[in-house]
Protein backbone atom coordinates (compact mmCIF):
# COMPACT_ATOMS: atom_id res chain seq x y z
CA UNK A 1 0.00 0.00 0.00
CA UNK A 2 2.90 2.34 0.76
CA UNK A 3 4.28 1.72 -2.73
CA UNK A 4 0.93 2.63 -4.27
CA UNK A 5 0.73 5.78 -2.12
CA UNK A 6 4.20 6.77 -3.30
CA UNK A 7 3.32 6.22 -6.96
CA UNK A 8 0.15 8.25 -6.56
CA UNK A 9 1.95 11.08 -4.75
CA UNK A 10 4.46 11.35 -7.60
CA UNK A 11 1.62 11.42 -10.11
CA UNK A 12 -0.16 14.17 -8.17
CA UNK A 13 3.00 16.26 -7.85
CA UNK A 14 3.14 16.69 -11.64
CA UNK A 15 -0.33 18.19 -11.99
CA UNK A 16 -0.94 21.88 -12.66
CA UNK A 17 -4.25 21.69 -10.80
CA UNK A 18 -4.12 20.22 -7.28
CA UNK A 19 -5.82 16.83 -6.87
CA UNK A 20 -6.48 14.97 -3.63
CA UNK A 21 -7.53 11.36 -3.13
CA UNK A 22 -9.31 10.29 0.05
CA UNK A 23 -9.08 6.57 0.82
CA UNK A 24 -11.99 4.58 2.31
CA UNK A 25 -10.40 4.81 5.78
CA UNK A 26 -10.25 8.61 5.56
CA UNK A 27 -6.50 8.84 4.79
CA UNK A 28 -5.90 11.78 2.42
CA UNK A 29 -3.25 11.91 -0.29
CA UNK A 30 -2.60 15.24 -2.01
CA UNK A 31 -3.21 18.92 -1.46
CA UNK A 32 -5.50 20.27 1.23
CA UNK A 33 -6.75 22.97 -1.18
CA UNK A 34 -7.35 20.59 -4.09
CA UNK A 35 -9.46 21.71 -7.06
CA UNK A 36 -10.74 18.13 -7.29
CA UNK A 37 -11.08 15.64 -4.45
CA UNK A 38 -11.71 12.01 -5.36
CA UNK A 39 -13.30 10.03 -2.54
CA UNK A 40 -12.77 6.29 -2.84
CA UNK A 41 -15.40 3.89 -1.54
CA UNK A 42 -13.16 0.96 -2.49
CA UNK A 43 -9.39 0.68 -2.90
CA UNK A 44 -9.44 -0.81 -6.40
CA UNK A 45 -9.65 2.57 -8.26
CA UNK A 46 -6.37 3.64 -6.63
CA UNK A 47 -4.31 1.61 -9.09
CA UNK A 48 -6.25 3.02 -12.06
CA UNK A 49 -5.57 6.59 -10.94
CA UNK A 50 -1.88 5.92 -10.37
CA UNK A 51 -1.56 4.24 -13.80
CA UNK A 52 -3.37 7.05 -15.63
CA UNK A 53 -6.09 4.66 -16.84
CA UNK A 54 -8.72 7.38 -16.94
CA UNK A 55 -11.30 5.22 -18.73
CA UNK A 56 -11.21 2.72 -15.88
CA UNK A 57 -11.44 5.57 -13.36
CA UNK A 58 -14.55 6.74 -15.21
CA UNK A 59 -15.98 3.22 -15.02
CA UNK A 60 -15.27 3.17 -11.29
CA UNK A 61 -17.28 6.39 -10.94
CA UNK A 62 -20.25 5.05 -12.92
CA UNK A 63 -20.25 1.90 -10.80
CA UNK A 64 -20.24 3.92 -7.58
CA UNK A 65 -16.75 2.93 -6.44
CA UNK A 66 -15.76 6.58 -6.06
CA UNK A 67 -17.18 10.09 -6.02
CA UNK A 68 -15.58 13.45 -6.67
CA UNK A 69 -15.94 17.01 -5.39
CA UNK A 70 -15.38 19.87 -7.83
CA UNK A 71 -16.31 20.83 -11.38
CA UNK A 72 -16.19 18.41 -14.30
CA UNK A 73 -14.14 20.99 -16.23
CA UNK A 74 -11.39 20.81 -13.60
CA UNK A 75 -11.77 17.03 -13.49
CA UNK A 76 -11.15 16.78 -17.24
CA UNK A 77 -8.15 19.09 -17.07
CA UNK A 78 -6.64 16.78 -14.47
CA UNK A 79 -7.62 13.64 -16.39
CA UNK A 80 -5.70 14.83 -19.46
CA UNK A 81 -2.58 15.29 -17.32
CA UNK A 82 -2.90 11.88 -15.67
CA UNK A 83 -2.39 10.13 -19.02
CA UNK A 84 0.95 8.42 -19.54
CA UNK A 85 0.53 7.89 -23.32
CA UNK A 86 -1.05 9.58 -26.30
CA UNK A 87 -4.57 8.09 -26.55
CA UNK A 88 -4.47 8.36 -30.36
CA UNK A 89 -1.46 6.09 -30.74
CA UNK A 90 -2.13 2.71 -32.34
CA UNK A 91 -0.22 -0.16 -33.90
CA UNK A 92 3.15 -1.53 -32.90
CA UNK A 93 5.32 -0.62 -35.87
CA UNK A 94 5.32 -4.13 -37.35
CA UNK A 95 3.67 -4.18 -40.78
CA UNK A 96 2.83 -7.89 -40.50
CA UNK A 97 1.32 -7.65 -37.03
CA UNK A 98 -0.63 -4.53 -37.93
CA UNK A 99 -1.98 -6.30 -41.02
CA UNK A 100 -3.26 -9.14 -38.84
CA UNK A 101 -4.62 -6.61 -36.39
CA UNK A 102 -6.61 -4.94 -39.17
CA UNK A 103 -8.03 -8.30 -40.23
CA UNK A 104 -9.16 -9.05 -36.67
CA UNK A 105 -10.68 -5.59 -36.24
CA UNK A 106 -12.57 -5.81 -39.51
CA UNK A 107 -13.86 -9.30 -38.69
CA UNK A 108 -15.08 -8.06 -35.30
CA UNK A 109 -16.62 -4.98 -36.89
CA UNK A 110 -18.51 -7.01 -39.48
CA UNK A 111 -19.80 -9.45 -36.85
CA UNK A 112 -21.24 -6.78 -34.58
CA UNK A 113 -22.83 -4.61 -37.25
CA UNK A 114 -25.57 -6.91 -38.44
CA UNK A 115 -28.91 -5.18 -38.97
CA UNK A 116 -30.49 -6.48 -35.74
CA UNK A 117 -27.38 -5.68 -33.70
CA UNK A 118 -27.17 -2.11 -34.98
CA UNK A 119 -30.81 -1.54 -34.06
CA UNK A 120 -30.18 -2.73 -30.51
CA UNK A 121 -27.03 -0.59 -30.21
CA UNK A 122 -28.73 2.56 -31.47
CA UNK A 123 -31.71 2.04 -29.16
CA UNK A 124 -29.33 1.47 -26.21
CA UNK A 125 -28.06 5.01 -26.71
CA UNK A 126 -30.87 7.10 -28.17
CA UNK A 127 -33.82 5.56 -26.35
CA UNK A 128 -32.51 6.25 -22.84
CA UNK A 129 -35.17 8.93 -22.27
CA UNK A 130 -36.32 11.76 -24.51
CA UNK A 131 -36.93 13.88 -21.42
CA UNK A 132 -33.34 13.29 -20.28
CA UNK A 133 -31.93 14.49 -23.62
CA UNK A 134 -34.31 17.43 -23.60
CA UNK A 135 -32.71 18.65 -20.36
CA UNK A 136 -29.40 19.49 -21.99
CA UNK A 137 -29.93 19.69 -25.76
CA UNK A 138 -31.23 22.77 -27.58
CA UNK A 139 -35.02 23.20 -28.13
CA UNK A 140 -34.82 21.44 -31.53
CA UNK A 141 -33.06 18.54 -29.79
CA UNK A 142 -30.14 18.49 -32.25
CA UNK A 143 -27.63 15.92 -31.05
CA UNK A 144 -24.65 16.69 -33.27
CA UNK A 145 -21.95 19.34 -33.59
CA UNK A 146 -23.26 22.91 -33.82
CA UNK A 147 -21.78 25.54 -36.13
CA UNK A 148 -20.76 28.74 -34.32
CA UNK A 149 -20.73 30.97 -37.39
CA UNK A 150 -20.55 33.91 -34.99
CA UNK A 151 -18.62 33.50 -31.74
CA UNK A 152 -21.42 35.25 -29.82
CA UNK A 153 -24.05 32.68 -30.83
CA UNK A 154 -25.97 30.69 -28.25
CA UNK A 155 -26.09 26.92 -28.66
CA UNK A 156 -29.60 27.12 -30.13
CA UNK A 157 -28.51 29.74 -32.67
CA UNK A 158 -25.42 27.72 -33.59
CA UNK A 159 -27.50 24.60 -34.12
CA UNK A 160 -29.78 26.47 -36.51
CA UNK A 161 -26.69 27.82 -38.25
CA UNK A 162 -25.49 24.22 -38.63
CA UNK A 163 -28.73 23.18 -40.28
CA UNK A 164 -28.56 26.09 -42.71
CA UNK A 165 -24.87 25.42 -43.39
CA UNK A 166 -25.70 21.85 -44.39
CA UNK A 167 -28.64 22.88 -46.58
CA UNK A 168 -26.55 25.57 -48.25
CA UNK A 169 -23.67 23.19 -48.95
CA UNK A 170 -26.12 20.75 -50.53
CA UNK A 171 -27.64 23.59 -52.60
CA UNK A 172 -31.13 22.38 -51.71
CA UNK A 173 -33.85 23.58 -54.07
CA UNK A 174 -37.67 23.53 -53.84
CA UNK A 175 -39.17 20.25 -54.97
CA UNK A 176 -35.97 18.23 -54.65
CA UNK A 177 -36.12 14.82 -52.97
CA UNK A 178 -33.90 14.93 -49.89
CA UNK A 179 -32.88 11.99 -47.71
CA UNK A 180 -31.58 12.29 -44.13
CA UNK A 181 -29.91 9.06 -42.98
CA UNK A 182 -30.07 8.88 -39.20
CA UNK A 183 -32.48 11.80 -38.89
CA UNK A 184 -32.47 12.00 -35.09
CA UNK A 185 -35.30 14.07 -33.64
CA UNK A 186 -36.05 15.58 -37.05
CA UNK A 187 -34.38 18.99 -36.90
CA UNK A 188 -32.74 18.83 -40.33
CA UNK A 189 -35.83 17.32 -41.96
CA UNK A 190 -38.02 20.14 -40.68
CA UNK A 191 -35.51 22.87 -41.51
CA UNK A 192 -34.94 21.61 -45.06
CA UNK A 193 -38.67 21.29 -45.75
CA UNK A 194 -39.73 24.60 -44.19
CA UNK A 195 -36.83 26.79 -45.33
CA UNK A 196 -35.79 25.17 -48.62
CA UNK A 197 -39.00 23.59 -49.87
CA UNK A 198 -37.68 20.08 -50.36
CA UNK A 199 -39.59 16.83 -50.03
CA UNK A 200 -37.73 15.29 -47.12
CA UNK A 201 -37.51 11.68 -46.02
CA UNK A 202 -35.72 10.51 -42.88
CA UNK A 203 -34.82 7.18 -41.35
CA UNK A 204 -33.77 6.16 -37.84
CA UNK A 205 -33.36 3.02 -35.77
CA UNK A 206 -34.54 4.76 -32.59
CA UNK A 207 -38.16 4.08 -31.71
CA UNK A 208 -38.34 7.22 -29.58
CA UNK A 209 -37.02 9.42 -32.37
CA UNK A 210 -39.33 7.84 -34.93
CA UNK A 211 -42.40 8.54 -32.79
CA UNK A 212 -41.27 12.10 -31.98
CA UNK A 213 -40.66 13.08 -35.62
CA UNK A 214 -43.98 11.72 -36.80
CA UNK A 215 -45.71 13.77 -34.11
CA UNK A 216 -43.80 16.84 -35.32
CA UNK A 217 -44.86 16.20 -38.92
CA UNK A 218 -48.51 16.19 -37.91
CA UNK A 219 -48.21 19.17 -35.56
CA UNK A 220 -46.47 21.34 -38.18
CA UNK A 221 -48.71 20.38 -41.07
CA UNK A 222 -45.92 18.73 -43.06
CA UNK A 223 -47.69 15.51 -43.99
CA UNK A 224 -46.90 14.74 -47.61
CA UNK A 225 -43.75 16.89 -47.52
CA UNK A 226 -41.83 15.13 -44.75
CA UNK A 227 -41.80 11.40 -43.95
CA UNK A 228 -39.95 9.38 -41.33
CA UNK A 229 -39.36 5.62 -41.22
CA UNK A 230 -38.00 3.22 -38.62
CA UNK A 231 -35.54 1.60 -41.01
CA UNK A 232 -31.91 0.56 -41.42
CA UNK A 233 -30.06 2.38 -44.20
CA UNK A 234 -29.21 -0.97 -45.80
CA UNK A 235 -32.92 -1.63 -46.31
CA UNK A 236 -33.75 1.61 -48.14
CA UNK A 237 -35.29 0.91 -51.58
CA UNK A 238 -33.19 2.09 -54.52
CA UNK A 239 -35.85 2.43 -57.19
CA UNK A 240 -36.27 6.22 -56.88
CA UNK A 241 -32.89 7.93 -56.27
CA UNK A 242 -32.67 11.17 -54.30
CA UNK A 243 -31.39 14.55 -55.46
CA UNK A 244 -29.49 15.22 -52.23
CA UNK A 245 -28.54 13.12 -49.21
CA UNK A 246 -27.28 14.05 -45.74
CA UNK A 247 -25.93 11.79 -43.02
CA UNK A 248 -25.34 13.69 -39.78
CA UNK A 249 -23.79 12.01 -36.75
CA UNK A 250 -24.69 8.57 -38.06
CA UNK A 251 -21.71 7.03 -39.84
CA UNK A 252 -19.86 6.58 -36.53
CA UNK A 253 -22.29 3.68 -35.98
CA UNK A 254 -21.63 2.01 -39.34
CA UNK A 255 -18.44 0.12 -38.49
CA UNK A 256 -15.11 0.27 -40.32
CA UNK A 257 -15.67 -3.05 -42.11
CA UNK A 258 -19.01 -1.88 -43.50
CA UNK A 259 -17.87 1.60 -44.55
CA UNK A 260 -17.34 0.61 -48.23
CA UNK A 261 -20.84 -0.90 -48.36
CA UNK A 262 -22.25 2.22 -46.63
CA UNK A 263 -20.90 4.63 -49.24
CA UNK A 264 -21.75 2.23 -52.07
CA UNK A 265 -25.35 2.12 -50.83
CA UNK A 266 -25.55 5.91 -50.68
CA UNK A 267 -24.09 6.09 -54.21
CA UNK A 268 -26.92 3.90 -55.48
CA UNK A 269 -29.50 6.00 -53.59
CA UNK A 270 -28.25 9.25 -55.17
CA UNK A 271 -29.01 10.56 -58.64
CA UNK A 272 -26.07 11.12 -61.02
CA UNK A 273 -24.82 14.62 -60.30
CA UNK A 274 -26.39 14.55 -56.82
CA UNK A 275 -24.67 15.71 -53.65
CA UNK A 276 -23.89 13.97 -50.35
CA UNK A 277 -23.09 15.76 -47.09
CA UNK A 278 -21.55 13.33 -44.59
CA UNK A 279 -21.12 14.96 -41.17
CA UNK A 280 -19.45 12.85 -38.50
CA UNK A 281 -16.74 12.21 -35.94
CA UNK A 282 -13.38 10.95 -37.16
CA UNK A 283 -10.36 9.61 -35.30
CA UNK A 284 -7.57 12.01 -34.38
CA UNK A 285 -4.89 9.39 -35.05
CA UNK A 286 -4.30 7.50 -38.27
CA UNK A 287 -3.80 4.08 -36.68
CA UNK A 288 -5.99 3.86 -33.58
CA UNK A 289 -9.42 2.25 -33.81
CA UNK A 290 -10.54 3.79 -30.51
CA UNK A 291 -9.16 6.08 -27.80
CA UNK A 292 -6.55 4.59 -25.50
CA UNK A 293 -6.18 4.69 -21.71
CA UNK A 294 -9.49 2.84 -21.43
CA UNK A 295 -11.53 5.77 -22.79
CA UNK A 296 -12.70 3.90 -25.88
CA UNK A 297 -13.74 0.94 -23.75
CA UNK A 298 -15.73 3.26 -21.48
CA UNK A 299 -17.65 4.75 -24.44
CA UNK A 300 -18.27 1.28 -25.87
CA UNK A 301 -19.65 0.00 -22.58
CA UNK A 302 -21.77 2.91 -21.38
CA UNK A 303 -22.49 5.24 -24.30
CA UNK A 304 -22.10 4.02 -27.89
CA UNK A 305 -21.84 0.24 -28.17
CA UNK A 306 -20.59 -0.57 -31.65
CA UNK A 307 -19.24 2.91 -32.34
CA UNK A 308 -16.08 2.93 -34.46
CA UNK A 309 -14.01 5.85 -35.74
CA UNK A 310 -11.78 6.16 -38.80
CA UNK A 311 -9.30 8.88 -39.69
CA UNK A 312 -10.61 11.33 -42.28
CA UNK A 313 -7.92 10.24 -44.74
CA UNK A 314 -9.29 6.70 -44.68
CA UNK A 315 -12.88 7.91 -44.95
CA UNK A 316 -12.13 9.93 -48.08
CA UNK A 317 -10.29 6.94 -49.54
CA UNK A 318 -13.32 4.68 -49.02
CA UNK A 319 -15.62 7.41 -50.32
CA UNK A 320 -13.54 7.76 -53.48
CA UNK A 321 -13.45 4.00 -54.01
CA UNK A 322 -17.26 4.10 -53.91
CA UNK A 323 -17.05 6.46 -56.94
CA UNK A 324 -17.80 9.67 -55.06
CA UNK A 325 -15.90 12.83 -55.93
CA UNK A 326 -14.96 14.68 -52.72
CA UNK A 327 -15.69 18.39 -53.16
CA UNK A 328 -15.20 20.03 -49.79
CA UNK A 329 -13.91 18.93 -46.37
CA UNK A 330 -14.46 21.22 -43.39
CA UNK A 331 -13.10 20.40 -39.95
CA UNK A 332 -15.46 21.60 -37.21
CA UNK A 333 -13.45 20.12 -34.33
CA UNK A 334 -13.37 23.34 -32.22
CA UNK A 335 -17.11 23.76 -32.80
CA UNK A 336 -17.76 20.32 -31.33
CA UNK A 337 -15.68 21.07 -28.24
CA UNK A 338 -17.80 24.17 -27.63
CA UNK A 339 -21.03 22.24 -28.36
CA UNK A 340 -20.13 19.51 -25.90
CA UNK A 341 -19.21 21.98 -23.16
CA UNK A 342 -22.60 23.64 -23.66
CA UNK A 343 -24.30 20.26 -23.27
CA UNK A 344 -22.14 19.43 -20.26
CA UNK A 345 -22.89 22.75 -18.55
CA UNK A 346 -26.62 22.27 -19.16
CA UNK A 347 -26.58 18.77 -17.65
CA UNK A 348 -24.48 19.89 -14.68
CA UNK A 349 -27.04 22.62 -13.95
CA UNK A 350 -29.87 20.06 -13.73
CA UNK A 351 -28.36 16.96 -12.15
CA UNK A 352 -31.16 16.51 -9.63
CA UNK A 353 -33.79 16.56 -12.38
CA UNK A 354 -31.70 14.23 -14.54
CA UNK A 355 -31.59 11.65 -11.73
CA UNK A 356 -35.39 11.72 -11.61
CA UNK A 357 -35.64 10.95 -15.32
CA UNK A 358 -33.21 8.06 -15.67
CA UNK A 359 -30.89 5.78 -13.71
CA UNK A 360 -28.16 7.35 -11.58
CA UNK A 361 -25.54 5.29 -13.44
CA UNK A 362 -26.70 6.82 -16.75
CA UNK A 363 -26.38 10.35 -15.35
CA UNK A 364 -22.90 9.54 -14.03
CA UNK A 365 -21.85 8.09 -17.39
CA UNK A 366 -23.11 11.08 -19.36
CA UNK A 367 -21.46 13.59 -17.01
CA UNK A 368 -18.08 12.09 -17.85
CA UNK A 369 -18.90 11.35 -21.49
CA UNK A 370 -19.95 14.91 -22.36
CA UNK A 371 -17.12 16.64 -20.51
CA UNK A 372 -14.58 14.01 -21.55
CA UNK A 373 -15.59 14.30 -25.20
CA UNK A 374 -15.31 18.09 -25.01
CA UNK A 375 -11.78 17.64 -23.71
CA UNK A 376 -11.06 15.06 -26.42
CA UNK A 377 -12.02 17.48 -29.19
CA UNK A 378 -10.04 20.28 -27.55
CA UNK A 379 -6.99 18.01 -27.42
CA UNK A 380 -7.39 16.86 -31.02
CA UNK A 381 -7.94 13.22 -30.06
CA UNK A 382 -11.04 13.30 -32.27
CA UNK A 383 -12.23 15.54 -35.09
CA UNK A 384 -15.54 16.39 -36.73
CA UNK A 385 -15.66 16.68 -40.51
CA UNK A 386 -18.35 17.78 -42.88
CA UNK A 387 -17.52 16.00 -46.15
CA UNK A 388 -19.32 17.21 -49.26
CA UNK A 389 -19.14 14.86 -52.24
CA UNK A 390 -20.85 14.35 -55.59
CA UNK A 391 -21.94 11.30 -57.48
CA UNK A 392 -20.35 12.01 -60.88
CA UNK A 393 -22.85 12.62 -63.63
CA UNK A 394 -20.75 10.72 -66.17
CA UNK A 395 -20.97 6.96 -66.66
CA UNK A 396 -17.74 5.64 -65.22
CA UNK A 397 -15.95 3.21 -67.50
CA UNK A 398 -18.05 3.99 -70.59
CA UNK A 399 -15.80 6.48 -72.27
CA UNK A 400 -17.08 9.67 -70.62
CA UNK A 401 -15.27 11.86 -68.12
CA UNK A 402 -15.40 10.51 -64.59
CA UNK A 403 -17.56 13.35 -63.39
CA UNK A 404 -16.54 16.94 -63.98
CA UNK A 405 -19.35 18.76 -62.18
CA UNK A 406 -20.00 21.76 -64.40
CA UNK A 407 -23.00 22.70 -62.25
CA UNK A 408 -20.96 22.89 -59.08
CA UNK A 409 -19.83 26.45 -58.15
CA UNK A 410 -16.20 27.37 -58.76
CA UNK A 411 -15.76 28.77 -55.23
CA UNK A 412 -17.24 28.43 -51.75
CA UNK A 413 -18.95 31.79 -51.62
CA UNK A 414 -22.42 30.27 -51.88
CA UNK A 415 -21.84 28.34 -48.63
CA UNK A 416 -21.08 31.34 -46.48
CA UNK A 417 -22.98 34.35 -47.85
CA UNK A 418 -25.84 35.53 -45.67
CA UNK A 419 -29.18 34.13 -46.79
CA UNK A 420 -31.76 36.82 -47.51
ABEGO torsion letter per residue (X at the ends): XAAAAAAAAAAAAABABBBBBBBAAGBBBEBAABABBBBBABAAAAAAAAAGBAAAAAAAAAAGABBBBEBAAAAAAAAAAABABBAABBEAGBAAAAAAAAAAAAAAAAAAABAAAAAAAAAAAAAAEAAAAAAABBAAGBBBBBBBABAABBAAAAAAAAAAAAAAAAGBBBGBBBBBBGAEAGAAAAAAAAAAGBBBBBBBABAAAAAAAAAAAAAAGABGABBBBBBBAAABBAABBBABBBBBGAAAAAEAAAAAAAAAAAAAABBBGBBBBBBBBBBABAABABBBGGAAAAAAAAABBGBBBBBAAAAAAAAAAAGBBBABBBBAAAAAAAAAAAAAAAAAAAAAAAAAABBAAAAAAAAAAAAAAAAAAAAGABBBBBBBBBBBABBBGAGBBAGBBAABBABAAAAABBBX
